[in-house]
Amino acid sequence: MKQTIRIIGGQFRGKKLHFPSVEGLRPTPDRVRETLFNWLMHDIRDALCLDAFAGSGALGFEAYSRGAAQVLLLEQNPSAYQHLQKQVTLFNSPKLNVRNVDTCKFLEQTKEQFDIVFLDPPFASNYHSVCINRLAHAPLLKTGGLLYIESSQEIAMEESIWQQLKSNRAGQIVYSLYMKR
């Protein structure tokens, strides 16, 4: 597998970014990112975004390229984090930040707030339910904020809290966009 991703739209369209070979790291495919950012085209500009399990940084860098006001990338794996840090340095922008933290602990402790959260943890983990629960019951995702989820199967969401806006499947990937009520 080639260890590069390509930004597909916005100011840095076509820019290639490298990422390390890390077990469980699977960047969001181009066609899924294209669909997602078509869904977000009216919401991404000037948004505060969190790429919760950044990995290759595909979602966070795409959001930045398309005009997000601020993008925070979280990555726990030391190798992936170091690569993300190098990529962020290349952009030389205060709008991009990367932290080497456990995402679940970050979501429990942060006082920061976001307009859009990208949630694409390793599929073999149980992080989806823990993170979705935290996002549902804490103010870190603003009311009316958007939650993008990528997983290997459909995830049951609490309809009193989450309104599904879009959902699709590409091969083994189920991806959905929700608004927090």
C-alpha contacts under 8 A as a table, 3 or more apart, distances in Angstrom:
res1	aa1	res2	aa2	distance
3	Q	18	H	5.71
3	Q	19	F	5.46
3	Q	20	P	6.40
3	Q	21	S	6.85
4	T	16	K	6.33
4	T	17	L	5.36
4	T	18	H	4.30
4	T	19	F	5.97
5	I	16	K	5.63
5	I	17	L	5.32
5	I	18	H	6.46
5	I	19	F	7.81
5	I	27	P	7.54
5	I	56	S	7.70
5	I	58	A	6.75
6	R	13	R	7.69
6	R	14	G	5.71
6	R	15	K	5.60
6	R	16	K	4.43
6	R	17	L	6.25
6	R	30	D	7.76
6	R	58	A	7.91
7	I	12	F	6.51
7	I	13	R	5.15
7	I	14	G	5.32
7	I	15	K	5.46
7	I	16	K	6.49
7	I	17	L	7.86
7	I	58	A	7.33
7	I	61	F	7.18
7	I	62	E	5.72
7	I	65	S	7.58
8	I	13	R	5.05
8	I	14	G	5.84
8	I	30	D	7.13
8	I	33	R	7.96
8	I	34	E	7.02
8	I	62	E	7.17
9	G	12	F	6.82
9	G	13	R	4.44
9	G	14	G	7.36
9	G	62	E	7.01
9	G	65	S	6.85
9	G	66	R	6.59
10	G	13	R	5.30
10	G	62	E	7.68
10	G	65	S	4.91
10	G	66	R	4.39
10	G	67	G	7.39
11	Q	65	S	5.07
11	Q	66	R	6.37
11	Q	67	G	7.85
12	F	15	K	5.66
12	F	65	S	5.35
13	R	65	S	7.26
17	L	87	Q	7.06
18	H	56	S	7.64
18	H	83	H	7.60
18	H	87	Q	7.96
19	F	55	G	8.00
19	F	56	S	5.35
19	F	80	A	6.82
19	F	83	H	6.06
19	F	84	L	7.55
20	P	56	S	7.75
20	P	79	S	6.84
20	P	80	A	6.06
20	P	83	H	6.90
21	S	25	L	7.41
22	V	25	L	5.50
22	V	79	S	7.59
22	V	80	A	7.11
24	G	122	P	5.71
24	G	123	F	7.66
24	G	124	A	7.90
25	L	55	G	5.92
25	L	56	S	7.29
25	L	122	P	6.91
26	R	55	G	7.61
26	R	56	S	7.71
27	P	55	G	7.14
27	P	56	S	5.88
27	P	57	G	7.79
27	P	58	A	6.26
28	T	32	V	6.51
28	T	33	R	6.36
28	T	58	A	6.60
28	T	59	L	7.36
29	P	32	V	5.38
29	P	33	R	6.26
30	D	33	R	5.11
30	D	34	E	6.03
31	R	34	E	4.98
31	R	35	T	6.24
32	V	35	T	5.17
32	V	36	L	6.09
32	V	170	A	7.18
33	R	36	L	4.98
33	R	37	F	6.01
33	R	59	L	7.27
34	E	37	F	5.35
34	E	38	N	6.13
35	T	38	N	5.08
35	T	39	W	6.32
36	L	39	W	5.08
36	L	40	L	6.33
37	F	40	L	4.72
37	F	41	M	5.73
37	F	63	A	7.96
38	N	41	M	5.12
39	W	42	H	7.82
39	W	166	K	7.81
40	L	43	D	5.14
40	L	44	I	5.69
41	M	44	I	5.89
41	M	45	R	7.69
42	H	45	R	7.09
43	D	46	D	7.98
43	D	47	A	6.86
44	I	47	A	5.27
44	I	63	A	6.67
44	I	66	R	6.85
44	I	67	G	6.51
44	I	68	A	5.49
44	I	116	I	7.96
45	R	66	R	6.63
45	R	67	G	4.57
45	R	68	A	4.82
45	R	69	A	6.84
46	D	67	G	6.05
46	D	68	A	4.56
46	D	69	A	4.11
46	D	70	Q	7.46
47	A	67	G	7.88
47	A	68	A	4.81
47	A	69	A	5.24
47	A	70	Q	6.73
47	A	114	F	7.62
47	A	115	D	5.69
47	A	116	I	6.89
48	L	68	A	6.40
48	L	69	A	5.72
48	L	70	Q	4.89
48	L	71	V	6.19
48	L	113	Q	7.70
48	L	114	F	4.93
48	L	115	D	5.15
48	L	116	I	6.41
49	C	60	G	7.52
49	C	63	A	7.59
49	C	68	A	6.98
49	C	69	A	7.92
49	C	70	Q	6.06
49	C	71	V	4.75
49	C	72	L	6.31
49	C	114	F	5.63
49	C	115	D	6.05
49	C	116	I	4.82
49	C	117	V	5.76
49	C	118	F	7.65
50	L	60	G	7.35
50	L	71	V	5.82
50	L	72	L	4.92
50	L	73	L	6.12
50	L	74	L	7.73
50	L	114	F	6.61
50	L	116	I	6.41
50	L	117	V	4.77
50	L	118	F	6.11
51	D	54	A	5.24
51	D	57	G	7.58
51	D	59	L	6.68
51	D	60	G	5.44
51	D	71	V	7.24
51	D	72	L	6.10
51	D	73	L	4.75
51	D	74	L	6.23
51	D	117	V	6.14
51	D	118	F	4.86
51	D	119	L	6.75
52	A	73	L	6.30
52	A	74	L	5.21
52	A	75	E	7.44
52	A	103	T	6.14
52	A	117	V	6.92
52	A	118	F	5.96
52	A	119	L	5.56
52	A	120	D	7.19
52	A	121	P	7.70
53	F	73	L	7.30
53	F	74	L	5.61
53	F	75	E	5.61
53	F	76	Q	7.95
53	F	103	T	6.84
53	F	118	F	7.87
53	F	119	L	6.52
53	F	120	D	5.90
53	F	121	P	5.35
54	A	57	G	4.75
54	A	58	A	7.40
54	A	59	L	7.38
54	A	60	G	7.05
54	A	73	L	5.44
54	A	74	L	5.52
54	A	75	E	5.52
54	A	120	D	7.77
55	G	58	A	7.82
55	G	75	E	6.25
55	G	80	A	5.97
55	G	81	Y	7.63
55	G	84	L	7.93
56	S	80	A	6.95
56	S	84	L	7.03
57	G	60	G	5.29
57	G	61	F	5.82
57	G	73	L	7.06
57	G	84	L	6.69
58	A	61	F	5.54
58	A	62	E	6.06
59	L	62	E	5.15
59	L	63	A	6.17
59	L	118	F	7.20
60	G	63	A	5.11
60	G	64	Y	6.25
60	G	71	V	6.18
60	G	72	L	7.40
60	G	73	L	6.43
61	F	64	Y	4.98
61	F	65	S	6.08
61	F	71	V	7.94
62	E	65	S	5.06
62	E	66	R	6.25
63	A	66	R	5.16
63	A	67	G	6.57
63	A	68	A	5.60
63	A	71	V	7.36
64	Y	67	G	5.38
64	Y	68	A	4.95
64	Y	69	A	7.46
64	Y	70	Q	7.28
64	Y	71	V	6.43
64	Y	95	K	7.67
64	Y	96	L	7.36
65	S	68	A	7.40
68	A	71	V	6.76
69	A	95	K	6.28
70	Q	95	K	4.52
70	Q	96	L	6.13
71	V	95	K	6.09
71	V	96	L	5.06
71	V	97	N	6.33
72	L	96	L	6.17
72	L	97	N	4.91
72	L	98	V	5.71
72	L	99	R	7.58
73	L	96	L	7.78
73	L	97	N	6.15
73	L	98	V	4.57
73	L	99	R	6.37
74	L	98	V	5.82
74	L	99	R	5.09
74	L	100	N	6.15
74	L	101	V	6.25
74	L	102	D	7.68
74	L	103	T	6.44
75	E	78	P	7.78
75	E	80	A	6.92
75	E	81	Y	5.47
75	E	98	V	7.50
75	E	99	R	6.37
75	E	100	N	5.17
75	E	101	V	5.97
75	E	102	D	7.09
75	E	103	T	7.30
76	Q	80	A	7.81
76	Q	81	Y	6.70
76	Q	100	N	5.13
76	Q	101	V	4.96
76	Q	102	D	5.32
76	Q	103	T	7.36
77	N	80	A	5.43
77	N	81	Y	5.93
77	N	100	N	7.51
78	P	81	Y	5.01
78	P	82	Q	6.12
78	P	100	N	7.22
79	S	82	Q	5.24
79	S	83	H	6.42
80	A	83	H	5.18
80	A	84	L	6.18
81	Y	84	L	5.04
81	Y	85	Q	6.09
81	Y	98	V	7.59
81	Y	99	R	7.50
81	Y	100	N	6.04
82	Q	85	Q	5.03
82	Q	86	K	6.34
83	H	86	K	5.12
83	H	87	Q	6.29
84	L	87	Q	5.02
84	L	88	V	6.07
84	L	98	V	6.96
85	Q	88	V	5.13
85	Q	89	T	6.21
85	Q	98	V	6.31
86	K	89	T	5.12
86	K	90	L	6.46
87	Q	90	L	5.17
87	Q	91	F	6.85
88	V	91	F	5.39
88	V	92	N	6.69
88	V	93	S	7.62
88	V	96	L	6.31
88	V	97	N	6.94
88	V	98	V	7.43
89	T	92	N	5.11
89	T	93	S	7.67
93	S	96	L	5.88
94	P	97	N	7.10
101	V	105	K	7.69
101	V	106	F	6.83
102	D	105	K	5.46
102	D	106	F	6.20
103	T	106	F	4.92
103	T	107	L	6.12
104	C	107	L	5.20
104	C	108	E	6.38
104	C	127	Y	7.58
104	C	130	V	7.27
104	C	131	C	6.34
105	K	108	E	5.06
105	K	109	Q	6.23
106	F	109	Q	5.25
106	F	110	T	5.68
107	L	110	T	5.77
107	L	131	C	7.26
107	L	134	R	6.67
107	L	135	L	7.55
107	L	140	L	7.68
108	E	134	R	6.93
110	T	140	L	7.40
111	K	140	L	6.64
112	E	140	L	5.82
113	Q	139	P	6.69
113	Q	140	L	4.15
113	Q	141	L	5.69
113	Q	142	K	6.38
114	F	117	V	6.80
114	F	140	L	5.93
114	F	141	L	5.02
114	F	142	K	6.09
114	F	145	G	7.29
115	D	141	L	6.10
115	D	142	K	5.87
115	D	144	G	7.83
115	D	145	G	4.67
115	D	146	L	6.27
116	I	141	L	7.07
116	I	145	G	5.73
116	I	146	L	4.70
116	I	147	L	5.85
116	I	148	Y	7.65
117	V	141	L	7.15
117	V	146	L	6.38
117	V	147	L	4.95
117	V	148	Y	6.22
118	F	147	L	6.13
118	F	148	Y	4.86
118	F	149	I	6.43
119	L	128	H	7.60
119	L	147	L	7.20
119	L	148	Y	5.84
119	L	149	I	4.91
119	L	150	E	6.47
120	D	149	I	5.95
120	D	150	E	4.95
120	D	151	S	6.76
121	P	125	S	7.19
121	P	127	Y	6.45
121	P	128	H	6.96
121	P	150	E	7.77
121	P	151	S	7.81
122	P	125	S	5.60
122	P	127	Y	7.90
123	F	126	N	7.84
123	F	151	S	6.10
123	F	152	S	6.22
125	S	128	H	7.75
126	N	129	S	6.53
126	N	130	V	7.21
127	Y	130	V	5.29
127	Y	131	C	5.94
128	H	131	C	5.39
128	H	132	I	5.96
129	S	132	I	5.18
129	S	133	N	6.00
130	V	133	N	5.35
130	V	134	R	6.35
131	C	134	R	5.09
131	C	135	L	6.11
132	I	135	L	5.07
132	I	136	A	6.03
133	N	136	A	5.08
133	N	137	H	6.36
134	R	137	H	5.37
134	R	138	A	5.91
135	L	138	A	5.53
135	L	139	P	7.30
135	L	140	L	6.58
135	L	141	L	6.07
136	A	141	L	7.89
136	A	161	I	6.60
136	A	162	W	7.99
136	A	180	K	7.45
138	A	141	L	7.24
139	P	142	K	5.80
139	P	143	T	7.66
141	L	145	G	5.79
141	L	146	L	7.63
141	L	180	K	7.59
142	K	145	G	4.91
142	K	180	K	7.37
143	T	179	M	7.99
143	T	180	K	5.42
143	T	181	R	5.72
144	G	179	M	5.67
144	G	180	K	5.09
144	G	181	R	5.79
145	G	179	M	5.63
145	G	180	K	5.50
146	L	177	L	6.81
146	L	178	Y	5.60
146	L	179	M	4.60
146	L	180	K	6.33
147	L	177	L	5.71
147	L	178	Y	5.08
147	L	179	M	6.24
147	L	180	K	7.40
148	Y	175	Y	7.27
148	Y	176	S	5.78
148	Y	177	L	4.56
148	Y	178	Y	6.44
149	I	175	Y	5.60
149	I	176	S	5.35
149	I	177	L	6.46
150	E	173	I	6.68
150	E	174	V	5.81
150	E	175	Y	4.42
150	E	176	S	6.67
151	S	154	E	7.23
151	S	155	I	7.88
151	S	173	I	5.81
151	S	174	V	5.34
151	S	175	Y	6.43
152	S	172	Q	5.83
152	S	173	I	5.06
152	S	174	V	5.75
153	Q	172	Q	7.92
153	Q	173	I	7.14
153	Q	174	V	5.73
154	E	174	V	6.36
157	M	162	W	6.51
158	E	161	I	5.61
158	E	162	W	5.95
159	E	162	W	5.00
159	E	163	Q	6.06
160	S	163	Q	7.72
160	S	181	R	7.31
161	I	180	K	5.83
161	I	181	R	5.17
162	W	178	Y	5.87
162	W	179	M	5.62
162	W	180	K	4.89
162	W	181	R	5.86
163	Q	178	Y	5.34
163	Q	179	M	5.13
163	Q	180	K	6.51
163	Q	181	R	6.78
164	Q	167	S	7.51
164	Q	176	S	7.35
164	Q	177	L	6.09
164	Q	178	Y	4.40
164	Q	179	M	6.49
165	L	176	S	7.64
165	L	177	L	5.55
165	L	178	Y	5.36
165	L	179	M	6.83
166	K	176	S	5.54
166	K	177	L	5.14
166	K	178	Y	7.15
167	S	174	V	7.43
167	S	175	Y	5.72
167	S	176	S	4.07
167	S	177	L	6.30
168	N	174	V	5.97
168	N	175	Y	5.51
168	N	176	S	6.36
169	R	172	Q	7.32
169	R	173	I	5.62
169	R	174	V	4.48
169	R	175	Y	6.16
170	A	173	I	5.20
170	A	174	V	6.56
